[in-house]
Amino acid sequence: MVGRIVVGTDFRAEADRAIDRALKLAEQWDAEVVLVHALDPALGEPPSRSELDRRMRSVLPETDTKITFRYPIERADYAIASVAEEVEASLIVIGVARFNSMKDYLLGTAVDYVIRHSPVPVLVVKNRPRYPYDSIACATDFYPPSRVALKKAAEMFPKAGIQLIHAYHVPFEGWQNADYVRKDVEKAERKVFSEFLDELDGETRKRVTSHLVYGSTGGALRKDLRESEAELLVLGTHGESALRHATIGSTANELLGSLPIDTLVVKGNE
């Protein structure tokens, strides 16, 4: 993957996870990192450039990666998205303040804004980057955005194994609880899944393990992630809609907030 990686920091320790992951990816891809600290005009007079540079260097580990500092004068969420567009970034990496429960991670704020307005995929980092992304879980509903997300993930991580997960259920299950109905639905879903896999390029297909799971998308992902060693979850969204309208279902917003795994969000128009 060629291009710049944009990552934001507010100098708090919680931002270090995103920075460390961005640097590891930059080393892997031989990419430049653009480290952004927004100077919110609502907070008054900013520190001097030399002081800002000193603070930036203080949050960086030893690295040979090329790093550029940027200090846009605007709100952090606006700054990250606009810098990414300006420098033609290939990826935005952002972190969360803490990740203990849904109440600690509220979309509709800075993270949500960056995801909805980013011109490129957004990686939300929740865990310390101890390992590379060698195993990826990718949710699919077979619609274009999830296809684009799978393709992008395969390009970005060409050596990673991919668990492709599709959840299904019986429509109006309360009135159709006969075993044959569920078997017929499962047969139809397997056929569509097989056709979806046949459309993948050969190299990607070799890396994909298909998981057809009965139940909700959220339940399927939680079960699969518990039983696997995936380090990254990939979600596809509509390019022009809010995250809550992600094509994998109305649970996408909650999934991003509740699952304890780094998450790559890819727009369907990439």
C-alpha positions as CSV (number, residue, x, y, z in Angstrom):
1,M,0.0,0.0,0.0
2,V,1.4,3.4,-1.0
3,G,0.4,6.7,0.5
4,R,0.3,8.7,3.7
5,I,-1.2,7.7,7.0
6,V,-2.9,10.5,9.0
7,V,-3.2,10.0,12.7
8,G,-4.5,12.4,15.3
9,T,-3.2,13.1,18.8
10,D,-4.3,15.3,21.7
11,F,-1.1,14.3,23.7
12,R,-3.0,12.1,26.1
13,A,-1.7,8.7,26.8
14,E,-4.8,7.1,25.3
15,A,-3.8,8.4,21.8
16,D,-0.5,6.4,21.9
17,R,-2.2,3.2,20.7
18,A,-3.3,4.8,17.5
19,I,0.1,6.4,17.0
20,D,1.9,3.1,17.6
21,R,-0.3,1.2,15.2
22,A,0.1,3.9,12.5
23,L,3.8,3.7,12.8
24,K,3.8,-0.1,12.5
25,L,1.7,0.1,9.4
26,A,3.9,2.8,8.0
27,E,6.9,0.6,8.5
28,Q,5.1,-2.3,6.9
29,W,4.0,-0.2,3.9
30,D,7.0,2.1,3.6
31,A,4.6,5.0,4.1
32,E,4.8,8.5,5.6
33,V,2.9,9.4,8.8
34,V,1.2,12.8,9.1
35,L,0.7,13.4,12.8
36,V,-2.1,15.9,13.4
37,H,-2.7,18.0,16.6
38,A,-5.7,20.3,16.1
39,L,-5.5,23.8,17.7
40,D,-9.1,24.4,18.6
41,P,-9.7,28.2,18.4
42,A,-12.2,27.9,21.2
43,L,-9.4,26.9,23.6
44,G,-7.6,30.2,23.3
45,E,-4.0,31.1,22.3
46,P,-2.1,28.0,21.2
47,P,1.5,27.1,22.4
48,S,4.4,28.2,20.3
49,R,5.5,26.0,17.3
50,S,8.6,24.9,19.1
51,E,6.6,23.8,22.1
52,L,4.1,21.9,19.9
53,D,7.0,20.2,18.2
54,R,8.4,19.2,21.5
55,R,5.1,17.7,22.6
56,M,4.8,15.8,19.3
57,R,8.2,14.3,19.7
58,S,7.4,13.3,23.3
59,V,4.6,11.0,22.2
60,L,6.7,9.2,19.5
61,P,8.7,6.1,20.0
62,E,12.1,5.6,18.4
63,T,11.4,5.1,14.7
64,D,12.9,5.6,11.2
65,T,9.5,6.3,9.7
66,K,9.2,9.7,8.0
67,I,6.8,11.8,10.1
68,T,5.3,15.2,9.4
69,F,3.7,17.4,12.0
70,R,0.5,19.4,11.2
71,Y,-1.3,21.9,13.5
72,P,-4.5,22.9,11.8
73,I,-6.5,25.6,13.6
74,E,-9.9,24.0,13.8
75,R,-11.8,21.4,15.8
76,A,-10.0,18.0,16.0
77,D,-12.6,16.0,14.0
78,Y,-12.7,18.6,11.2
79,A,-8.9,18.8,11.2
80,I,-8.2,15.1,10.8
81,A,-10.7,14.7,7.9
82,S,-9.5,17.8,6.1
83,V,-5.8,17.1,6.5
84,A,-6.4,13.5,5.1
85,E,-8.0,15.0,2.1
86,E,-5.4,17.6,1.6
87,V,-2.4,15.2,1.7
88,E,-4.3,12.5,-0.2
89,A,-3.9,10.0,2.6
90,S,-4.5,6.3,2.1
91,L,-5.7,5.8,5.7
92,I,-6.8,7.6,8.8
93,V,-5.9,6.1,12.2
94,I,-7.8,7.3,15.3
95,G,-8.1,6.1,18.8
96,V,-10.7,6.2,21.6
97,A,-10.3,7.7,25.0
98,R,-11.0,4.4,26.7
99,F,-12.8,1.3,25.9
100,N,-14.7,-0.4,28.7
101,S,-18.3,-0.3,27.7
102,M,-20.7,1.3,25.2
103,K,-21.1,4.4,27.4
104,D,-17.3,5.1,27.1
105,Y,-17.4,5.1,23.3
106,L,-20.2,7.3,21.9
107,L,-20.4,7.7,18.1
108,G,-22.0,10.9,16.9
109,T,-19.0,12.8,18.2
110,A,-15.5,13.2,16.9
111,V,-15.0,9.6,15.8
112,D,-18.3,9.4,14.0
113,Y,-17.6,12.7,12.2
114,V,-14.2,11.5,10.9
115,I,-15.7,8.2,9.7
116,R,-18.6,9.9,7.9
117,H,-16.5,12.6,6.3
118,S,-13.3,10.8,5.7
119,P,-12.3,10.4,2.0
120,V,-10.4,7.2,2.9
121,P,-10.8,4.1,5.2
122,V,-10.7,4.9,8.9
123,L,-9.0,2.5,11.4
124,V,-10.3,2.8,14.9
125,V,-7.6,1.5,17.3
126,K,-8.7,0.1,20.6
127,N,-5.9,-2.2,21.6
128,R,-2.2,-2.0,22.0
129,P,-0.5,-3.0,18.7
130,R,1.4,-6.0,20.0
131,Y,0.9,-8.0,16.7
132,P,0.4,-7.2,13.0
133,Y,-3.0,-7.8,11.5
134,D,-2.4,-11.4,10.4
135,S,-6.0,-12.5,10.9
136,I,-8.9,-10.3,9.8
137,A,-12.7,-10.8,10.4
138,C,-14.8,-9.2,7.7
139,A,-18.6,-8.9,7.9
140,T,-20.6,-9.2,4.7
141,D,-24.2,-8.9,3.6
142,F,-23.2,-9.5,-0.1
143,Y,-24.1,-5.9,-1.0
144,P,-21.6,-3.6,-2.7
145,P,-20.2,-1.8,0.3
146,S,-19.2,-5.0,2.0
147,R,-17.7,-6.2,-1.2
148,V,-15.6,-3.0,-1.4
149,A,-14.6,-3.4,2.2
150,L,-13.4,-7.0,1.6
151,K,-11.4,-5.9,-1.5
152,K,-9.8,-3.0,0.4
153,A,-8.8,-5.2,3.4
154,A,-7.3,-7.8,1.1
155,E,-5.2,-5.1,-0.7
156,M,-4.1,-3.4,2.6
157,F,-3.1,-6.7,4.3
158,P,-2.1,-9.1,1.5
159,K,-0.7,-11.8,3.8
160,A,-3.6,-11.9,6.3
161,G,-6.1,-14.7,6.6
162,I,-9.7,-13.4,6.2
163,Q,-12.7,-14.8,8.0
164,L,-15.7,-13.7,6.0
165,I,-18.8,-13.8,8.2
166,H,-22.4,-13.7,7.1
167,A,-25.3,-13.9,9.5
168,Y,-28.8,-14.9,8.5
169,H,-32.1,-15.5,10.1
170,V,-35.6,-16.8,9.1
171,P,-38.0,-13.9,8.3
172,F,-40.9,-13.8,10.6
173,E,-39.4,-16.6,12.6
174,G,-42.1,-16.6,15.2
175,W,-44.6,-17.8,12.6
176,Q,-42.2,-20.0,10.6
177,N,-40.4,-22.2,13.2
178,A,-40.6,-25.5,11.3
179,D,-37.2,-27.1,10.8
180,Y,-37.7,-27.3,7.0
181,V,-38.1,-23.5,6.8
182,R,-34.8,-22.9,8.5
183,K,-33.1,-25.5,6.3
184,D,-34.5,-23.9,3.1
185,V,-33.3,-20.5,4.2
186,E,-29.9,-21.9,5.1
187,K,-29.6,-23.6,1.7
188,A,-30.5,-20.4,-0.1
189,E,-28.0,-18.4,1.9
190,R,-25.2,-20.9,1.2
191,K,-25.9,-20.6,-2.5
192,V,-25.6,-16.8,-2.4
193,F,-22.5,-17.1,-0.3
194,S,-20.9,-19.5,-2.7
195,E,-21.7,-17.2,-5.7
196,F,-20.2,-14.3,-3.7
197,L,-17.0,-16.3,-3.1
198,D,-16.8,-17.3,-6.8
199,E,-16.7,-13.6,-7.8
200,L,-13.5,-13.0,-5.7
201,D,-10.1,-13.0,-7.4
202,G,-8.2,-16.2,-7.1
203,E,-5.5,-14.9,-4.6
204,T,-8.1,-13.4,-2.3
205,R,-10.3,-16.5,-2.4
206,K,-7.4,-18.6,-1.2
207,R,-7.2,-16.5,1.9
208,V,-10.9,-16.5,2.7
209,T,-12.6,-18.8,5.2
210,S,-16.4,-18.5,5.0
211,H,-18.5,-18.5,8.1
212,L,-22.3,-18.7,7.7
213,V,-23.8,-18.1,11.1
214,Y,-27.5,-18.3,12.2
215,G,-28.6,-15.3,14.2
216,S,-28.0,-11.5,14.3
217,T,-24.9,-9.8,12.8
218,G,-23.8,-8.7,16.2
219,G,-24.2,-12.1,17.8
220,A,-22.4,-13.8,14.8
221,L,-19.5,-11.5,15.1
222,R,-19.2,-11.8,18.8
223,K,-19.2,-15.5,18.6
224,D,-16.7,-15.7,15.8
225,L,-14.3,-13.2,17.4
226,R,-14.4,-15.1,20.7
227,E,-13.5,-18.3,18.9
228,S,-10.9,-16.8,16.5
229,E,-7.6,-14.9,16.8
230,A,-8.7,-12.1,14.6
231,E,-6.9,-8.8,15.4
232,L,-9.0,-6.6,13.1
233,L,-12.7,-6.3,12.2
234,V,-13.6,-4.8,8.8
235,L,-17.0,-3.1,8.2
236,G,-18.3,-1.6,5.0
237,T,-20.7,1.4,4.9
238,H,-22.6,3.5,2.4
239,G,-20.3,6.3,1.1
240,E,-22.9,9.0,1.5
241,S,-24.7,8.0,4.7
242,A,-24.1,8.0,8.4
243,L,-22.5,5.0,10.0
244,R,-25.8,3.9,11.5
245,H,-27.0,3.2,7.9
246,A,-24.1,0.7,7.3
247,T,-25.2,-2.0,4.9
248,I,-24.3,-4.8,7.3
249,G,-27.4,-3.7,9.2
250,S,-28.6,-1.2,11.8
251,T,-26.3,-2.9,14.4
252,A,-23.1,-1.5,12.7
253,N,-23.0,1.5,15.0
254,E,-23.3,-0.6,18.1
255,L,-20.8,-3.1,16.8
256,L,-18.1,-0.5,16.3
257,G,-18.7,0.7,19.8
258,S,-19.1,-2.5,21.7
259,L,-16.6,-5.0,20.2
260,P,-13.2,-5.0,21.8
261,I,-11.2,-5.2,18.6
262,D,-9.6,-2.7,16.2
263,T,-12.0,-1.8,13.5
264,L,-11.5,-0.7,9.9
265,V,-14.4,1.2,8.4
266,V,-14.5,1.3,4.6
267,K,-16.9,3.3,2.5
268,G,-18.7,1.5,-0.3
269,N,-17.7,4.2,-2.9
270,E,-13.9,3.7,-2.4
